[in-house]
Amino acid sequence: MAESSRFRIAVMPGDGIGIEIMPPCLEILRRVQDRVGGFGLDFEVLPAGAGHYRETGTALPEDSLRRAGEADAILLGAMGLPSVRYPDGREIAPQLDLRETFELFAGLRPVRSLPGVPGPLADPRARELDFVLVRESTEGLFAARGKTVLDGDETARDTMVITRKACERLFQAAFDLARRRRAKGRPGRVTCVDKANVLGSFAFFRKIFDECAARNPEVEAAHGYVDAMALTLIRNPWDLDVLVTENLFGDILSDAGAALMGGMGMAPSADVGDSRAVFQPCHGTAPDIVGTGKANPTAMYLSAAMMLDWLGEQHGLPSCVEAGDLLVGAVEQAFAEGGLRPNELGGSSGLREITEGVLAALDGAAA
């Protein structure tokens, strides 16, 4: 446990609306810390991102990387700008460098409906969605990033990599998550999402999943092909619990899951390793709305709640878990009772309105 139950948090606001949504997020975290007690958060803001690359030629300074590695958790805003790219045309994405450097192998993408937030599905069961995508974040087809093999101007090849080591730690994390969710009333079922009927690499992926399932017999295990799972996300997503899948498939399905919640502005995420983790909203930097006050900070606040929960679990500190639950509850109350409707959902609630609603809910919880 961090000394005296104090945690060092490396903060990387990044670019675009990331710079706008991070300060109120830190204010909310301080408020939650004060309400619950039993732990402390010390924030260190570190430079990184496309803007920093434009100014210095470096997207992720060595000192920022070192300090992030020494912190108890890393909190990200959003990174990247369409107009700023590496010489080969790739986008600036230090968040991917963090995943690779710290082996953050499990990408957690929760899909959970918020009261009062309309989704695209008419079925009333869609108002109570609660499932998690667990995405392998270090290999799969994305292992080819920066390694594309070109044969002149005729052929391009990217190689997918599936290893036993990465699969075993990923699947065990998924089964552990399902076990914790079952203790909170969820089904506690893990579904392996693959394309094992076509590609041998995915048959290997499924084989290792089945071996892990045999070591976790108390947790229900299931299989699903990725195309069928895409159908399920639209037809009956309320039947899902924990989905575990390869990197590219997870990237695609998690965006579909975000749509079920009302959009990317509502979707939090975490990338977790054995002892380090990064927490960030799923959305991008939205340079077109910078400075307009339209930024939706909901995903940022829910990502911060995931960080509190992870710190509590990692360090055996119930007060941190309680703080995470308190923050989630405040976000839910703000939307359920405050009439909030973000801009991307046709409303006019932006950064100030949503932040004020969450802070008011926290004040009410403390009354």
Number of C-alpha atoms within 10 A of each C-alpha: 13 13 7 9 14 14 18 18 20 24 25 25 24 29 24 25 28 27 17 22 24 23 13 18 21 17 13 20 21 15 16 24 19 14 15 16 12 15 19 17 16 13 17 16 17 18 19 27 25 27 20 16 19 16 9 10 12 17 24 21 17 11 11 19 19 10 16 26 18 14 19 23 24 26 27 26 29 29 28 26 21 12 10 16 16 14 7 7 8 12 16 25 20 21 21 13 14 19 21 15 12 20 19 22 25 28 29 26 28 25 27 21 22 23 15 17 18 17 18 12 16 9 11 7 12 21 20 15 21 19 23 25 27 30 28 29 28 23 21 22 16 19 19 15 12 10 11 12 12 11 9 7 6 6 8 10 11 15 15 15 15 19 13 13 9 19 24 16 16 25 27 16 19 27 26 16 19 25 20 13 18 15 10 10 8 16 18 23 21 28 23 23 25 25 21 18 9 10 11 11 17 20 15 16 25 20 15 18 25 17 12 19 19 12 12 15 10 12 18 15 20 15 17 18 17 20 13 12 20 17 11 15 16 15 13 15 22 18 13 22 23 26 26 29 32 28 22 18 20 24 18 12 21 25 18 17 25 23 18 25 27 19 21 22 23 28 30 26 26 26 25 23 19 13 12 21 27 26 27 28 26 23 23 17 22 18 15 10 12 16 11 10 16 21 25 26 28 27 23 29 30 27 30 28 27 26 26 28 20 22 24 20 13 15 13 12 18 16 19 28 20 18 26 28 16 20 25 21 18 23 25 22 22 25 21 14 12 17 15 19 19 25 14 17 15 8 12 14 20 20 20 15 20 23 23 15 21 24 21 17 23 22 14 11 13 12 6
